């Protein structure tokens, strides 16, 4: 089993907001469990788990970058998606995940391994 992390990024007043999960007084990126023996793809697992949480429409989710994040001493792949409708996503997720401005996520963003960015361009 492997863990895969994901976030969605939206902009409001030129400030990026990240879709994250509240954990106590901190935040963490959403994670999904991938079972390699099931021949699952990491992207498919992430989308399936988000769908289980209440999201039904990924038409306006644009895959942005793939990088890595260090979580609990483990290096995880992190998918990021660019989205436009924060309110609709938060409502669909019934506040299980929430958008938080980047300036309130310094500790979490420091866990990104920025040397591993891969950009998905059209």
C-alpha positions as a Markdown table, in Angstrom:
| # | Residue | x | y | z |
|---|---|---|---|---|
| 1 | Unk | 0.0 | 0.0 | 0.0 |
| 2 | Unk | 1.2 | 3.5 | -0.8 |
| 3 | Unk | -0.3 | 6.9 | 0.1 |
| 4 | Unk | -0.9 | 9.5 | -2.5 |
| 5 | Unk | -1.5 | 13.2 | -1.6 |
| 6 | Unk | -3.6 | 15.7 | -3.5 |
| 7 | Unk | -4.7 | 19.3 | -3.3 |
| 8 | Unk | -6.6 | 21.8 | -5.4 |
| 9 | Unk | -5.5 | 25.3 | -5.8 |
| 10 | Unk | -7.8 | 28.3 | -6.4 |
| 11 | Unk | -7.1 | 32.0 | -6.5 |
| 12 | Unk | -9.0 | 34.8 | -4.8 |
| 13 | Unk | -7.7 | 38.4 | -4.9 |
| 14 | Unk | -4.4 | 37.0 | -6.4 |
| 15 | Unk | -3.9 | 34.8 | -3.3 |
| 16 | Unk | -3.6 | 31.0 | -3.7 |
| 17 | Unk | -5.9 | 28.9 | -1.6 |
| 18 | Unk | -5.1 | 25.2 | -1.1 |
| 19 | Unk | -7.7 | 22.5 | -0.5 |
| 20 | Unk | -6.5 | 20.8 | 2.7 |
| 21 | Unk | -7.8 | 18.7 | 5.6 |
| 22 | Unk | -7.8 | 20.1 | 9.2 |
| 23 | Unk | -5.9 | 17.9 | 11.6 |
| 24 | Unk | -6.1 | 19.3 | 15.2 |
| 25 | Unk | -4.6 | 22.8 | 15.0 |
| 26 | Unk | -2.8 | 22.1 | 11.8 |
| 27 | Unk | -3.6 | 21.3 | 8.2 |
| 28 | Unk | -2.4 | 18.4 | 6.0 |
| 29 | Unk | -2.9 | 17.5 | 2.3 |
| 30 | Unk | -5.6 | 15.0 | 1.5 |
| 31 | Unk | -4.3 | 11.5 | 1.1 |
| 32 | Unk | -5.6 | 8.4 | -0.5 |
| 33 | Unk | -4.4 | 4.8 | -0.2 |
| 34 | Unk | -3.3 | 3.0 | -3.3 |
| 35 | Unk | -2.9 | -0.7 | -3.5 |
| 36 | Unk | -0.4 | -1.6 | -6.2 |
| 37 | Unk | -1.6 | -5.2 | -6.4 |
| 38 | Unk | -5.0 | -3.9 | -7.6 |
| 39 | Unk | -3.2 | -2.3 | -10.6 |
| 40 | Unk | -4.6 | 1.1 | -9.6 |
| 41 | Unk | -3.2 | 4.3 | -10.9 |
| 42 | Unk | -2.3 | 7.0 | -8.4 |
| 43 | Unk | -4.4 | 9.6 | -10.2 |
| 44 | Unk | -7.3 | 7.3 | -10.4 |
| 45 | Unk | -7.2 | 6.5 | -6.7 |
| 46 | Unk | -7.1 | 10.2 | -5.8 |
| 47 | Unk | -10.1 | 11.0 | -8.0 |
| 48 | Unk | -12.1 | 8.0 | -6.8 |
| 49 | Unk | -11.5 | 8.9 | -3.1 |
| 50 | Unk | -12.5 | 12.5 | -3.7 |
| 51 | Unk | -15.6 | 11.3 | -5.5 |
| 52 | Unk | -16.5 | 9.1 | -2.4 |
| 53 | Unk | -16.3 | 12.3 | -0.3 |
| 54 | Unk | -18.9 | 14.0 | -2.4 |
| 55 | Unk | -17.3 | 15.5 | -5.5 |
| 56 | Unk | -19.1 | 14.5 | -8.7 |
| 57 | Unk | -17.8 | 16.8 | -11.4 |
| 58 | Unk | -14.1 | 17.1 | -12.3 |
| 59 | Unk | -14.6 | 18.7 | -15.7 |
| 60 | Unk | -13.1 | 22.0 | -14.5 |
| 61 | Unk | -10.3 | 20.5 | -12.6 |
| 62 | Unk | -7.0 | 21.1 | -14.4 |
| 63 | Unk | -4.1 | 18.9 | -13.5 |
| 64 | Unk | -1.4 | 21.4 | -12.6 |
| 65 | Unk | 1.8 | 19.8 | -11.2 |
| 66 | Unk | 3.1 | 16.6 | -9.6 |
| 67 | Unk | 5.6 | 17.0 | -6.8 |
| 68 | Unk | 6.4 | 15.3 | -3.5 |
| 69 | Unk | 5.5 | 16.1 | 0.0 |
| 70 | Unk | 7.1 | 14.8 | 3.2 |
| 71 | Unk | 4.4 | 13.5 | 5.6 |
| 72 | Unk | 5.2 | 11.7 | 8.8 |
| 73 | Unk | 8.7 | 11.0 | 7.6 |
| 74 | Unk | 7.4 | 9.5 | 4.4 |
| 75 | Unk | 7.8 | 11.0 | 0.9 |
| 76 | Unk | 4.5 | 11.0 | -1.0 |
| 77 | Unk | 3.6 | 12.0 | -4.5 |
| 78 | Unk | 1.4 | 15.1 | -4.5 |
| 79 | Unk | -1.0 | 15.9 | -7.3 |
| 80 | Unk | -2.2 | 19.5 | -7.6 |
| 81 | Unk | -5.2 | 20.6 | -9.5 |
| 82 | Unk | -6.2 | 24.1 | -10.6 |
| 83 | Unk | -9.9 | 24.9 | -9.9 |
| 84 | Unk | -12.1 | 27.9 | -10.1 |
| 85 | Unk | -15.2 | 27.4 | -7.9 |
| 86 | Unk | -14.0 | 27.1 | -4.3 |
| 87 | Unk | -17.5 | 27.4 | -2.8 |
| 88 | Unk | -19.0 | 24.6 | -4.9 |
| 89 | Unk | -16.2 | 22.3 | -4.1 |
| 90 | Unk | -16.3 | 23.0 | -0.3 |
| 91 | Unk | -20.1 | 22.5 | -0.4 |
| 92 | Unk | -19.8 | 19.2 | -2.3 |
| 93 | Unk | -17.2 | 18.0 | 0.2 |
| 94 | Unk | -19.5 | 19.0 | 3.1 |
| 95 | Unk | -16.5 | 20.7 | 4.8 |
| 96 | Unk | -14.5 | 17.5 | 5.0 |
| 97 | Unk | -11.8 | 19.4 | 3.2 |
| 98 | Unk | -11.5 | 23.2 | 3.0 |
| 99 | Unk | -9.7 | 25.9 | 1.1 |
| 100 | Unk | -7.1 | 27.8 | 3.2 |
| 101 | Unk | -5.0 | 30.7 | 2.0 |
| 102 | Unk | -1.4 | 30.0 | 1.4 |
| 103 | Unk | -0.3 | 32.6 | 4.0 |
| 104 | Unk | -1.9 | 30.4 | 6.7 |
| 105 | Unk | -0.1 | 27.2 | 5.5 |
| 106 | Unk | 3.5 | 28.1 | 5.9 |
| 107 | Unk | 4.4 | 24.9 | 7.9 |
| 108 | Unk | 2.5 | 22.6 | 5.4 |
| 109 | Unk | 4.0 | 24.3 | 2.4 |
| 110 | Unk | 7.5 | 23.8 | 3.8 |
| 111 | Unk | 7.0 | 20.1 | 3.5 |
| 112 | Unk | 6.9 | 20.3 | -0.3 |
| 113 | Unk | 9.9 | 18.9 | -2.1 |
| 114 | Unk | 10.1 | 21.5 | -4.7 |
| 115 | Unk | 13.0 | 20.0 | -6.7 |
| 116 | Unk | 10.6 | 17.3 | -7.9 |
| 117 | Unk | 8.0 | 19.5 | -9.7 |
| 118 | Unk | 6.6 | 18.1 | -12.9 |
| 119 | Unk | 4.3 | 20.4 | -14.8 |
| 120 | Unk | 1.4 | 19.1 | -16.9 |
| 121 | Unk | 1.1 | 21.6 | -19.8 |
| 122 | Unk | -1.4 | 21.4 | -22.6 |
